[in-house]
Amino acid sequence: MDESLRVVLVSNRGPVSFTEIHGSFQTQRGAGGLAGALDWAARELGDRAQWIAAATSDDDREAHKQGATEDLPEELGYRVHLLDIDPDVYEQYYDWVSNRMLWFANHCLWNELDIDDFGARELDAWKDAYEPVNQTFAAAAAELAEEGALVLFQDYHLATAPGHLRRASPDQVILHFTHSSFCGPNGLGRLPKPIPKHVIEGMLGADLIGFHVAPWVEGFMECCELIGLTVDRAAGAVRHEGRCTWVRAYPIPIDADDLRERASGEDAKAWAKRFIEETDGPLVVRADRIEPSKNIVRGFEAFGQLLDRREDLSGHARFVACLYPSRQTLEEYKQYAKRVSDVVAEVNGRHPGAIDLFMENDFDRTMGALEVYDVLLVNSIMDGMNLVSKEGAAVNDNSGVLVLSKGAGSFTELGEDSVEIADPLSVSETASAIESAIDMPPQERSRRAAGLRKRTESTLPQDWIGAQLDDLAAIKAGKEPLTPPA
């Protein structure tokens, strides 16, 4: 990595969160591929990296007030700056706009959730919370970014921050990366005006815009065309306000060796042993947040439908679901969690014990299930990437079969060696895909599992962030990005 490189990372959640225990603050590392990949880059840069994030809990805010972040360079190797945002404003920015309007738009979930329209409350939240919070993040980045530094904004929570920073610092080199899917006009166009246009123009304040896979790049380009911008698909570029913004796909990988090491602990192995002993037929597994885009309810309905028509599987095949709650402050999510519980009760009423439902986050239990599945079901309606599909392929020791929706970003890389669900809204198609996976001959299972594992081992998180940094360096030097258009 370039010894002169300086980077300011900006995300809603930081690399650690704080918990107050007996008057002192302890840190917990951020979960997921995003935190791990960015943390690697920040640690490599050391004191040449800074990370800006919101204080997202009362403990975070108190730790910030008491200066607990001042100890993080010793722990992490780089500085972290927490923004103390008024809790009411944060709720509107995070829940009402980011995780309701923008998340649903990026995943085209309007029909799935029966959302017809938005009212004055959401528009006020955009104006009074989302935009001011994005301005706050942009102002913090402008203050901390030394001359020549790169600023990397992360995800839909900060869609308009690049535009705010561009106006404050016209020569700043800026990236915006969206980690969710981006289904295009069919999603974003359902938001009330002028929000769709402001989202696109805000993102275009960046010099480089990243998505995980080509379909999300295409969705963004279509939105740009709809508001009358000049789009060059061959070059992967959009012109706006006299500037060129490059748009690229960077599929995020996992660190397969690190994950296998973490999954090799005694607790994970104990769960794996338990799942094997309690199952006398094929074991189907899923691991997800309880999130409408994950399409969990239809997955359970499909399994029940399969058991209804296959007497040889009823009473023998078992479905272990490792789920955990998400965004329970939103009514749509509370209702969806109830739908998940209800459909499991329905299937188990017809086929007692068929589905074993866990609804708390337990890393060891999830790793144990992924290690021994016969079938891993990933039937997302739409997913930015879906790291579980890669994690399962990396840790499974049973030549397990991946059943994968075309709506998952990972299908671009893993589809060839998976059993495809072309239409994740079709319960019968999903049931047939699970059946095909269960009935797959051992030799074919082994071939596909080997192919999946090879793909998950081909790149590392540092390759992902490194490609973005190399492209930003090229743009800074007045050249095109090194990564080819999607």
Secondary structure by P-SEA (a helix, b strand, c coil): ccccbbbbbbcccccbbbbbcccbbbbbccccaaaaaaaaaaaaacccbbbbbccccaaaaaaaaacccccccccccbbbbbbbccaaaaaaacccccccaaaaaaaccccccccccccaaaaaaaaccaaaaaaaaaaaaaaaccccbbbbbbcccccaaaaaaaaacccbbbbbbbcccccccccccccccaaaaaaaaaaacccbbbcccaaaaaaaaaaaaaacccccccccccccccbbbbbbbbbbbcaaaaaaaaaccaaaaaaaaaaaaacccbbbbcccccccccaaaaaaaaaaaaaaacccccccbbbbbbbbbcccccaaaaaaaaaaaaaaaaaaaaccccccccccccaaaaaaaaacccbbbbccccccccaaaaaaaacccccbbbbcccccccccccccccccccccccaaaaaaaaaaaaaccaaaaaaaaaaaaaaaacccaaaaaaaaaaaaaaaaaccccccccc
